[in-house]
């Protein structure tokens, strides 16, 4: 018997704020969280901007020792998980811990730690490499630390699919609950790859915007877009089986009703130009939800602000939605948050859930020059009320051709 899956807790550490409330308020008001990079000296770098986490105090969530023993991606993930778990009101002592899972991923893992320790080995020799180098670097440590901290003893996994990581993690959590393997799951993504090596690598891949104006650099679907902006942070959701949530009187934010995942089998970094892989993932998600394209009120697009992604995703929406592509409202909130890579799908899922809960669809900011290749409704510059909105899709498209799509439903009995 298939079971309904609802969202009962949310946690977010983002460039727009380190609580869900601050993050969502920033999204609604069209605030740009991108600025000049402060983490390191960018003098010799072509790219000097990023969407860094600001005003975050990790010791609200863990000890100083925990902070030192973990890479920032795992610190962000653990903080967001503590937020979400507390928000859910779940008490692990009242749960069968083996039925509560953790599926939290990171696209890159401890990149800053890797950079620091390679330099240390080069400068000071192999004996000076930190004994914590490996556990701080491997990308499953966000999931592992969350499970340890919260006492979750069910499935504990780290799905890594580049920019689709957070979405694939949430999709897997949804299916594990729907099909009876778990009663609840802590799920999402975490990333902290704004570092010298991270920025240099993406710059030399010609993936990043070299625009020197932080507030104008990320412009998804705009004709003058020239690359994405890196972002850091984490998003965590608590998913639960409906009756399990109701039995403990949980607040319900929304429902997960569909998940589609496909591969382009096309190119290492570029999406399939015809959008066929992403379109199929959207179709699978809508089919599982039991809905038609006309019923989808909003799509949170992957919308990275690269030429290939935005054109390919527009083609994908047209392919999956047919005539309904002309009327569905679409936005890329990366215009405000930058691209959080493995955490992008997680914070964008929170956007979809809050959008349906409040009946407000967020904008794509910095949209000034329409592109004939991108000719759909991208909610330009200002959000809009949509109290009747019932279904939303969240798209994530990763390097390697990984496509993940989640379908969310406004909560109703």
N, C-alpha and C positions, 0 to 999 in steps of 0.2 A: 504494500500500500504506500503510495506516494504521499509525503507530508508537506504541509505548508511551512515556509521559512520566512521569519520576520526579523527585522532589525531592531534591537533593543538597547544598543549602546553605541556611542560615537566618540572618537578621540582624534585630535588633529594637532600636529606641530607643523606650522607652515610659514612661508614668507609673509603672509598676511596676518599672522598672529598665532599664539600658542595655545588657543582654546578653540573649540568648535564655534562658539559664539563670535569670537573676534574674526575667525576665518570667514564665516558665513556673512557677517556684516560687511567685511571687506569685499567679498564677492558681489553682494547685492548693490553696493554703492559704486562698483566699478573702480575700486582702488588698485593701483599698480604696486606690487610688492617687489619690483625689480629695481636695483640700484647699482651703484659702483661697488665692486667687490672689496670687502674689508679684510677678508681672511689672510690675504697675502699681497705682496707688492706686485702690481700688474704692469710696471713700467715697460718691461720687455715683451708684453703680450699684446697681440692684435685685439683680443677681446678683453674688455675691462669691466664687463657688467655681469651680474648674476642675480638670482632671487634667493638670497641667503635667509636663513632663519634668524630673526631678530628678537631681542628682549625675552629670550627663553632661559629660565633658571632650572637646570636639570635636577638640582637638589630638592626641588619640590616633590620629586617622584622617586628619588633614589639617593643613596649615600654618596659622599664625595669619592669614596673608594670605588663604588660601582662605576662612577663617571670615568675615573682614571683607567679602569680595567676594560673599558669598552670603546670601540670606535664610535664616532658621532652617529653613524647610521643606526647602530643598535641602541644608543641612548635615546634618539628620537623615537624609535619604534617602541621601546619600553615605556617611555613617558606617555605616548599616545595610547598604548594598551592599558596602562593604569587609569588614564582618564576614561576610556571607553568602558572598562570593567566597573569602575565606580559609578559611572553614569547608568549602567544597566541595572545596578542594584543587586546583582547576583552575589550569592554567598557560597563560596566553594565548599564550605563545611556542610552545606545542605544539599550538595550535588554529588552524583556519582562521578568522581573526577575522571574516570576512564572514559566517560561519555562526553567530556568537554575537550575539544581539540584546539590546536593552534596552527594556523596555516598563514604564515607571514613571510613575505619574500623581500629580497633586495636585488635590483638589477646588477649592481656592481659590487656591493659589499664594502669592506673596509679599505677603500682606495687611499684615503689619507694616511692610515696606518702603514699600508704597504709602501707608499712613497717615503714616509719618514724612516722606516726601518731599512729599506734598501740604501738610502743615503747614509744611515748610521753604519751599516755593514761596510759600505765602500770607504767611508772616512775613518772608521775606528776598528774594523775587523769583525769577523764572524762571531766572536765570543761576546760582543756587545749588543747583539740582536736581542730584543726583549723576549723573555720566555713566554710572554702573552701574545707574541706576534701572530701565531696561527689562530688562536681563538678570537683575536680581535679582528682578523681579516676575513675569515670565512663567512659567507653570506647567510648561513643558517643560524648565526648567533642571535639575531633579533628574535627569531622564533624560539630558540632554546632558552634564552633569558626570560622571555615572557612566560613560558611554561613554568620555569623554575619559580619565578616571582609570584605567579597567580595560582600555582598548584594544579594546572591542567595536565592530566595524564593520558588524554586520548591521542588521536593522530597528531603528530607534531612534524610539520613539513615546511620546506622552503622551496617554493616554485620560482624558477629563474627564467624569465622569457623577455629580458631587456625591458622595453617600455610597456609591455603588456603584463608585467609581473603582478602588480597589485590586482588587476582585473582577473587574471587567471587564478590567483590565490582565493579571491572572494568567490569566483565561480566554482572552484573545487570545494570550498567550504559549504556552499549552497547545496551542491549535489550530495556531499557526505551526510548532510542533515536530511535532505529530501528523501534519500534512499535508506535512511535508518541507521547509518553507521555512527552518527553522533547526535546528541541532543542540542549541543551548542558549540559554537566555534568562535575563537578570537582570530580575526583575519584582516589582512590588508598588506601594506608595503611600507618600506622605509628606505631612504637614500640620503647620502651625504658625500657627493662626488665633486663638489666645487672645491678644487684643489689645483695646484700648479699642473700636475700631470693630467688631471681630468680635463681642465680647460684647454691645455695644449693639445691633447689628443683629439678632442672634438673639433677644435679650431682647424687643425691640420687635416681633418676629415672633410673640411668645408661644410660642416653641419650647423655651425653657430652663426648668429647675426653679428656682424662687425659694426653695427650702428653704435655710435658713441653716446647717444641719448637714451638712458635707461628707460625713460617713460614712453618712448616711441619705438623701441626696438622689436618688441614682440607684437606682430600684427597679423594674426591668422586670417587667411582668405583674402587679404588685401593684395592688390596687384604689386605693391612695392615690398612685399615680404622678402626677407633675405636670410632666414635661418632661425633656429630656435635659441632660447635663452635657458641656461641650466638653472635648476632650482633644487633646493634641499628640503627635507622634512619627512613627515610620516602621516599616514592616515590609517586608523584601525576601526573596524566595525565589530560589534557583537551580533552574531546571527544565532537565532534559536528556532527550534521547532515550535509552531504556533501554540499547541496545547501546553507545552512545557512553559512557555512564556506566560500564558494566561493563568496557569496554576499558581504561579508565584506573584501574580499581580503586576507584571512588568509593564512599563510604558513602551508602546510600540510606535516606532517612527515611520515604518513603511514595510513593504514586502518585496522579497526577491522572487521573481516569477519566471525568469528565463536566463539562459547562459549559452552563448555560442562561441566556439573556438575553432579556428582553422589555420592552415599554413599556406602562404603564397607559393612556396616552392619556386621562387623567382630570382631573388638577388640577396646578397649579404646585407645590404643596408637600404636599398631602394624598395618601396612598395610596388606591387604590380600596378602598372599605369591604368589598366582598365578597372581597377578596384574590385575584381572578381572575388578575391579571397576575403576581403573585409565585408563585401556584400553578403557572401554566404554565411559569415558569422552572425551578421544582423538577422538574416533570415532564420537561422537556427534558433537564435534567442527569442524571436517573435513567435516562432512555431511552438517552442516549449511553453511560452506564456499563453498560447492559445488566442493570439490577437492578430489583427490585420494591420498593415502599415498605417492606415487611416486613423487608428486608435492611438498611435504614438504622438504625444503632444510636444515632446522635447527630446533632442539628441544632444548630449554633451559630447562634442566631437573630440577626436584625438588632437586635431588642429594645432600642429606644432609650429606653424609659421615658416615651414620650409616649402619651397615651390612644389616639390614632388609629392609630399604628404598631402597638402591641402587640395591639390588638383585630383590626386588619386582618391582621396576620401570623398570628395564631392561626387566623383564618378561612381563610387561604391554606393553612396546613399541613393543616387538616381537608379542604380541597378536594383537595389533591394526594395526601394519604395515605389518605383514606377511613378505614376501621376501624383501620388501623395508626397513625393519629394518636394514639390513646389509649395506645399502648404505647411510642412513640418517646421517648427522653430528649432534652430541649431545655434549653439554657441561654443566657442573655445575659451574656457576659463584660464587656459595657459597664458592668455594675453595679460592676465593679472598675476599669476603665480609663477610664471616660467614653467619649464618642463621638469618635473620631479622624477623623471625616468621610472624606476621601479615602483615609486610611490604615487605616480600620477593617477593611475586608475583608482587607487584607494581614496585620495582626496576628492577626485571627481565623482566617485560613487556617493560620497557625502553630499556633494553639491546636488546630485540628482534627487537624493532622498529629501533634502531640505527644500528643494524647489517644489516637489510634489506636496510636501507637508504644508508649506506656506502659500502655495499657488503663485509663485514668483519665479520667472525664468530669467537667469542672469545674462548679461551682455557679453559680446566680444568687443573689448575696447580697442582703440587705435585703428578702427576700421574707417578708412578715408577714401580709398581708391578701388572701386569695384573692378573685379577681374572677370573677363568673359569666360574663363575656365571655371570660375567659382561663382555660380549665378543663383545660389539658393538664399534662403532667409537666415542670415547669420546673427540675428538680433544685434544690429550695429549700435555700439556705444552706450546704450541705455537699456536696462532690463525692463521687463514688462509683466504686468499682472496676468495670471492665467489660472483663475480659481477652479476652472473645470478640468485642468490637466490631470489625467489619471495614470498615464504610462510614460516612462522615460527610458531611453537607452543611453548607456555610457560606452563609448568606443575607445579601445586601446590597440595601437598597432606598433609592434616592436621590430627592431633590427632583427634580421633573420627571417622575416616574413611571418611573425607571430601575430595573429589577430584574435582579440578577445572582446566580447560584447556582453554586457549585463543588461537585463531588463528589470526595471523596478516599477512597482505599482503603489499608488497612493493607498494608505492604510484605510481599510474598511472591513467590517466583519464579513 
